[in-house]
């Protein structure tokens, strides 16, 4: 008891620690995080090593608790990625075992975090699959199982990692939809198939003729099968319940494949459970259930009540701390009983003396006593002996009662200790939760600050971009204005050049005319001078002759002087005229020189204007070329985007038509029916859609700038053709066999022609030559078959409705027959 009380006193109060951890700083949290990651890495490396022994449970449990601590498997994958899993098969095998435990018992986020490494696990599985024996083949099978388990839980998030669900949760997982239950059963079959493959692979790799389960190597291979047994028992139970549910909703022929697959897996699982229960290794670790002798009869609905869910029991080990504690308390309680015999010895010594106690045959001290006194003494001693025996019995009863009370008290103290431990764990969990929440809040705060900074940076960049855009817009406006001004200036310069050329031509004409006039004047002047010289010479000759004859002809002197005066007058007039002509020529030459100077000035300014205009025109031409190249690139991108959108629409249409064709092979589609009238109407609508598709194709070939009409036509075409395929197949279920086969074949041919047409439209080369005639012919054939099957289908529908009514009546009668009969019930 003292030891128990001291152990109770040594239990620390978790509340101050929680408060201190709540008020701790960021440094302590980071240190704890580093210590946690370091301890997790150590546990992972101890659990996953190259020794061919089973994984120790304490290391695996530490890894599982670590995932709950960090709410994920980030630390686990950081440590695993540093291990050489692709070079050591034993290391990879033990990794698969630990990873399987984490998927089952770890935090739910382990599955989501592990899906990022699915591609690496696939590659590793293919790599180990090249080995045909040893751990390599087993690693390949185990990795496929783990990948299947992750995919199953991702597709069905309602299923926990350990697969433990109630019947209500199982119904909610299927959302009470028979299609979901059908698909879920198929996925469970695939999941259980991978489990059985690992079972068979491990057993085939062991020599079962020897006691391999007691060796370290054998236990290393058998240890992961405990997780497989736990998963397989739940999968078997859920598969049975889902198959009973499916048989209550669907015809038995539709589920024949499910029953065959279940029969095969039932035989394998029963054999493997039986072989595993006989192994010494499993007997002390797990209690394996035994499956029934025969599989359930799914055709009988009442057989569900006979189904017993297999329960796997993992017994508590005898070396647990709780059992050791109970043994110690019992030893402590039993030590309080032995002091009773000493009291009897002391009373016997008080009556007979110490010598009598040491030597019971020494009667020297009683030699003087009489016989009656001895008898009385014996009777007295006998009575006292009986009293002592009764007292001893009462002491024993009291000691037993005290022992029971002490055991009860010990149990109470143990319960209090467990409660305190639970409170401590709860406080630790709360502190860890608060620490994680604080980390999350800090991360959120940091992310918020980063987002605010990034938002301010984005706003600043947006403002800068807006200012840059405004400046570019203003610059562009200025360029446009300057371009317009330059164009106007260019036109003005061109006009001025035209005027200048005209003026220059006019000046040249005037100059040429003046030169001609000057030349004519010079010629006339020279002729006049020549004539005057000749006349002067003649006059001089006459003067000489007159002088010579003066003496003789004095009478003619007066007349000669008069004629000479007349000639002088004429000569002065000619000289004055010559001077006037010379002045006119000088004036014209001055005007011509001034015009030449003006012409040179105009030519120089025109040359400068031409050079500036050429430079501006070159700059504008470069900008225009850049704009044209940008427009061409944008146009090419637009064309590629149009073709990408068209190809995406065509691919999606192909997938829709292919999905409708795949539905024809789906067993669930057999129960679908339709009428021939509806099929004929859908065929007519599909033919109209084909015509619209053809016109849209022709329009797009002639003008590829508008692709929306063709995309709409392709989308409507895919849906209508798919509807014709599904309705045609559904109609074939309601007509005779010969017509049903012909209708199904023509529907498939229609789908194939639609896919071929879509493939032609995908290529630019074949789009112009795409032909819809074969698809029209196929649709016409389907519509003709629908017209033919109209009257027969009406009769078949009446027969089918009658059969359905009879079947419902029979089901109601069977339900009433199988119902438990009470005292006042009557069965007819």
WOQUIJO-V655613 format. One record per residue. N is the residue number from 1. D_LAST is the distance of its C-alpha to the last C-alpha in Angstrom with 2 decimals. Layout:
# WOQUIJO-V655613
{{N;D_LAST} {N;D_LAST}}
This chain:
# WOQUIJO-V655613
{{1;73.92} {2;77.17} {3;76.06} {4;72.72} {5;74.54} {6;77.06} {7;74.31} {8;72.65} {9;76.01} {10;76.51} {11;73.35} {12;74.74} {13;73.62} {14;71.96} {15;72.53} {16;76.27} {17;75.60} {18;73.00} {19;75.47} {20;78.25} {21;76.12} {22;75.13} {23;78.80} {24;79.86} {25;81.59} {26;80.78} {27;82.92} {28;80.87} {29;77.65} {30;79.17} {31;80.40} {32;76.98} {33;75.42} {34;77.96} {35;77.40} {36;73.64} {37;74.02} {38;76.51} {39;74.28} {40;71.29} {41;73.41} {42;74.55} {43;71.00} {44;69.82} {45;72.80} {46;72.13} {47;68.46} {48;69.15} {49;72.04} {50;73.07} {51;72.60} {52;69.92} {53;68.15} {54;64.91} {55;65.04} {56;65.79} {57;63.10} {58;65.59} {59;67.03} {60;63.63} {61;62.63} {62;65.87} {63;65.06} {64;61.58} {65;63.11} {66;65.70} {67;63.10} {68;61.66} {69;65.23} {70;66.19} {71;62.67} {72;62.89} {73;64.30} {74;67.64} {75;69.75} {76;67.67} {77;68.23} {78;71.91} {79;72.36} {80;70.24} {81;72.09} {82;75.26} {83;73.82} {84;74.48} {85;70.83} {86;71.66} {87;74.27} {88;72.70} {89;69.29} {90;68.90} {91;69.71} {92;67.11} {93;64.47} {94;65.09} {95;65.09} {96;61.59} {97;60.46} {98;61.93} {99;60.69} {100;57.12} {101;57.39} {102;58.67} {103;55.83} {104;53.30} {105;54.99} {106;57.73} {107;57.87} {108;55.47} {109;58.55} {110;59.40} {111;57.04} {112;58.62} {113;62.15} {114;61.45} {115;60.20} {116;63.85} {117;64.66} {118;61.86} {119;64.35} {120;66.58} {121;63.68} {122;62.72} {123;66.31} {124;66.54} {125;63.34} {126;64.74} {127;68.05} {128;66.64} {129;64.35} {130;67.46} {131;67.77} {132;65.72} {133;65.97} {134;66.56} {135;65.76} {136;66.31} {137;63.10} {138;61.17} {139;62.68} {140;61.61} {141;57.96} {142;58.01} {143;59.51} {144;56.85} {145;54.19} {146;55.94} {147;56.27} {148;52.56} {149;51.75} {150;54.02} {151;52.61} {152;49.02} {153;49.91} {154;51.92} {155;49.04} {156;46.55} {157;48.63} {158;45.70} {159;45.68} {160;48.37} {161;50.73} {162;49.04} {163;45.56} {164;44.06} {165;41.31} {166;38.24} {167;34.83} {168;35.60} {169;38.97} {170;37.47} {171;35.20} {172;38.28} {173;40.28} {174;38.02} {175;37.97} {176;34.20} {177;35.16} {178;33.56} {179;36.96} {180;38.68} {181;36.18} {182;36.69} {183;40.48} {184;40.43} {185;38.61} {186;41.27} {187;44.04} {188;42.60} {189;42.48} {190;46.15} {191;47.03} {192;45.43} {193;47.13} {194;50.51} {195;49.75} {196;48.90} {197;52.05} {198;54.19} {199;52.51} {200;53.24} {201;56.71} {202;57.74} {203;56.48} {204;58.14} {205;61.42} {206;61.53} {207;62.61} {208;59.67} {209;61.65} {210;63.78} {211;63.05} {212;63.30} {213;61.27} {214;64.19} {215;66.79} {216;67.70} {217;67.20} {218;63.74} {219;62.69} {220;64.03} {221;61.59} {222;58.61} {223;58.94} {224;57.32} {225;54.20} {226;53.20} {227;52.67} {228;50.84} {229;48.46} {230;47.77} {231;47.06} {232;44.99} {233;42.62} {234;41.82} {235;41.56} {236;39.15} {237;36.91} {238;36.99} {239;36.43} {240;33.21} {241;31.87} {242;33.02} {243;31.48} {244;28.03} {245;28.61} {246;29.83} {247;26.90} {248;24.60} {249;26.82} {250;28.29} {251;27.31} {252;27.71} {253;30.59} {254;32.58} {255;32.59} {256;33.53} {257;37.09} {258;36.08} {259;34.08} {260;37.01} {261;39.48} {262;37.46} {263;37.19} {264;40.97} {265;41.79} {266;39.41} {267;41.30} {268;44.65} {269;43.82} {270;42.42} {271;45.56} {272;47.87} {273;46.34} {274;46.71} {275;50.31} {276;51.19} {277;49.91} {278;52.32} {279;55.37} {280;57.64} {281;58.39} {282;54.81} {283;54.14} {284;56.40} {285;55.55} {286;51.80} {287;48.62} {288;46.73} {289;42.93} {290;41.33} {291;38.54} {292;35.46} {293;35.79} {294;33.47} {295;33.00} {296;29.77} {297;27.04} {298;26.86} {299;24.18} {300;21.68} {301;21.51} {302;20.70} {303;24.02} {304;25.88} {305;25.18} {306;26.86} {307;29.93} {308;32.97} {309;35.78} {310;39.05} {311;41.66} {312;45.36} {313;47.53} {314;51.28} {315;52.81} {316;55.75} {317;59.02} {318;60.88} {319;64.10} {320;62.91} {321;65.29} {322;62.92} {323;62.86} {324;66.63} {325;67.12} {326;65.07} {327;67.14} {328;70.37} {329;69.39} {330;68.46} {331;71.86} {332;73.52} {333;71.86} {334;72.57} {335;76.31} {336;76.73} {337;76.20} {338;79.24} {339;82.08} {340;81.10} {341;83.01} {342;86.33} {343;86.18} {344;85.91} {345;88.85} {346;91.00} {347;90.38} {348;91.18} {349;94.44} {350;95.33} {351;95.00} {352;96.62} {353;98.77} {354;98.85} {355;100.68} {356;98.01} {357;95.40} {358;97.34} {359;98.46} {360;96.30} {361;98.64} {362;101.77} {363;102.38} {364;106.06} {365;105.44} {366;103.87} {367;106.50} {368;107.94} {369;104.69} {370;103.85} {371;100.85} {372;99.15} {373;99.42} {374;97.71} {375;94.89} {376;94.50} {377;94.60} {378;91.94} {379;89.66} {380;90.29} {381;89.51} {382;86.39} {383;85.20} {384;86.04} {385;84.21} {386;81.07} {387;81.45} {388;81.89} {389;78.78} {390;76.79} {391;78.32} {392;77.52} {393;73.87} {394;73.73} {395;75.32} {396;72.72} {397;69.87} {398;71.55} {399;72.06} {400;68.40} {401;67.40} {402;69.90} {403;68.51} {404;64.97} {405;66.34} {406;68.34} {407;65.32} {408;63.33} {409;66.26} {410;66.48} {411;62.79} {412;63.39} {413;66.41} {414;64.48} {415;61.77} {416;64.55} {417;66.15} {418;62.91} {419;62.50} {420;66.10} {421;65.56} {422;62.49} {423;64.55} {424;67.29} {425;64.97} {426;63.50} {427;67.02} {428;67.99} {429;64.97} {430;65.87} {431;69.45} {432;68.41} {433;66.13} {434;68.99} {435;71.39} {436;69.13} {437;68.62} {438;72.41} {439;72.88} {440;70.39} {441;72.21} {442;75.51} {443;74.16} {444;72.79} {445;76.18} {446;78.03} {447;75.75} {448;76.25} {449;80.00} {450;79.93} {451;77.90} {452;80.31} {453;83.24} {454;81.66} {455;80.81} {456;84.42} {457;85.64} {458;83.37} {459;84.61} {460;88.18} {461;87.62} {462;85.95} {463;88.97} {464;91.31} {465;89.38} {466;89.44} {467;93.19} {468;93.66} {469;91.62} {470;93.76} {471;96.93} {472;95.70} {473;94.77} {474;98.24} {475;99.83} {476;97.87} {477;99.00} {478;102.56} {479;102.28} {480;100.95} {481;103.78} {482;106.34} {483;104.97} {484;105.38} {485;108.86} {486;109.82} {487;108.58} {488;110.64} {489;113.59} {490;113.18} {491;113.30} {492;116.34} {493;118.04} {494;117.31} {495;118.78} {496;121.78} {497;122.21} {498;122.18} {499;124.75} {500;126.78} {501;126.70} {502;127.81} {503;130.55} {504;131.57} {505;131.77} {506;133.74} {507;136.04} {508;136.48} {509;137.27} {510;139.72} {511;141.20} {512;141.51} {513;143.03} {514;145.39} {515;146.33} {516;146.97} {517;148.96} {518;150.80} {519;151.51} {520;152.68} {521;154.79} {522;156.22} {523;156.95} {524;158.57} {525;160.50} {526;161.66} {527;162.67} {528;164.47} {529;166.12} {530;167.04} {531;168.33} {532;170.10} {533;171.54} {534;172.65} {535;174.00} {536;175.57} {537;177.08} {538;178.30} {539;179.64} {540;181.22} {541;182.76} {542;183.88} {543;185.07} {544;187.04} {545;188.30} {546;189.03} {547;190.80} {548;192.68} {549;193.36} {550;193.78} {551;197.28} {552;197.45} {553;194.97} {554;195.39} {555;194.62} {556;190.96} {557;190.43} {558;189.16} {559;186.64} {560;185.46} {561;184.93} {562;182.90} {563;180.67} {564;180.31} {565;179.22} {566;176.72} {567;175.39} {568;175.23} {569;173.32} {570;170.91} {571;170.62} {572;169.87} {573;167.28} {574;165.71} {575;165.78} {576;164.17} {577;161.53} {578;161.06} {579;160.67} {580;158.06} {581;156.19} {582;156.29} {583;154.96} {584;152.17} {585;151.33} {586;151.31} {587;149.06} {588;146.69} {589;146.74} {590;146.01} {591;143.13} {592;141.94} {593;142.12} {594;140.21} {595;137.62} {596;137.37} {597;136.86} {598;134.20} {599;132.60} {600;132.52} {601;131.02} {602;128.39} {603;127.66} {604;127.33} {605;125.02} {606;123.10} {607;122.82} {608;121.54} {609;119.06} {610;117.94} {611;117.48} {612;115.51} {613;113.48} {614;112.83} {615;111.69} {616;109.46} {617;108.13} {618;107.49} {619;105.64} {620;103.62} {621;102.98} {622;101.76} {623;99.46} {624;98.30} {625;97.70} {626;95.75} {627;93.70} {628;93.10} {629;92.12} {630;89.77} {631;88.30} {632;87.96} {633;86.21} {634;83.90} {635;83.26} {636;82.48} {637;80.15} {638;78.49} {639;78.08} {640;76.65} {641;74.26} {642;73.21} {643;72.55} {644;70.76} {645;68.49} {646;67.90} {647;67.19} {648;64.81} {649;62.95} {650;62.92} {651;61.69} {652;58.93} {653;58.01} {654;58.00} {655;55.71} {656;53.31} {657;53.25} {658;52.98} {659;50.09} {660;48.26} {661;49.02} {662;47.77} {663;44.46} {664;43.92} {665;43.87} {666;41.50} {667;38.01} {668;36.55} {669;38.06} {670;35.88} {671;33.04} {672;35.55} {673;35.72} {674;38.10} {675;39.13} {676;42.17} {677;43.59} {678;43.79} {679;45.34} {680;47.97} {681;48.84} {682;49.26} {683;51.42} {684;53.66} {685;54.07} {686;54.86} {687;57.49} {688;59.12} {689;59.16} {690;60.84} {691;63.54} {692;64.09} {693;64.31} {694;66.89} {695;68.99} {696;68.77} {697;69.90} {698;72.83} {699;73.79} {700;73.70} {701;75.79} {702;78.39} {703;78.38} {704;76.89} {705;77.63} {706;74.30} {707;71.25} {708;68.73} {709;67.77} {710;67.10} {711;65.08} {712;62.88} {713;62.49} {714;61.59} {715;58.97} {716;57.31} {717;57.62} {718;55.82} {719;52.88} {720;52.53} {721;52.89} {722;50.39} {723;47.98} {724;48.54} {725;47.87} {726;44.60} {727;43.37} {728;44.51} {729;42.59} {730;39.47} {731;39.92} {732;40.26} {733;36.68} {734;35.55} {735;37.81} {736;38.16} {737;39.62} {738;43.18} {739;43.55} {740;41.87} {741;44.44} {742;47.30} {743;46.20} {744;45.78} {745;49.20} {746;50.91} {747;49.42} {748;50.79} {749;54.10} {750;54.19} {751;53.77} {752;56.50} {753;58.87} {754;58.25} {755;59.12} {756;62.20} {757;63.32} {758;62.95} {759;64.98} {760;67.73} {761;67.85} {762;68.36} {763;71.79} {764;74.77} {765;76.11} {766;73.01} {767;72.01} {768;74.48} {769;73.22} {770;69.45} {771;67.69} {772;64.35} {773;64.28} {774;62.04} {775;59.50} {776;59.63} {777;59.06} {778;56.03} {779;54.55} {780;55.32} {781;53.53} {782;50.40} {783;50.54} {784;51.01} {785;48.00} {786;45.98} {787;47.23} {788;46.26} {789;42.67} {790;41.87} {791;40.23} {792;38.27} {793;36.99} {794;35.55} {795;33.44} {796;32.52} {797;31.53} {798;29.24} {799;27.65} {800;27.41} {801;25.81} {802;23.16} {803;22.60} {804;22.43} {805;19.82} {806;17.62} {807;18.27} {808;17.38} {809;13.98} {810;13.39} {811;14.88} {812;12.69} {813;9.45} {814;11.55} {815;12.78} {816;9.63} {817;8.81} {818;12.49} {819;12.75} {820;13.92} {821;11.82} {822;13.97} {823;14.67} {824;13.14} {825;9.91} {826;6.48} {827;3.76} {828;0.00}}
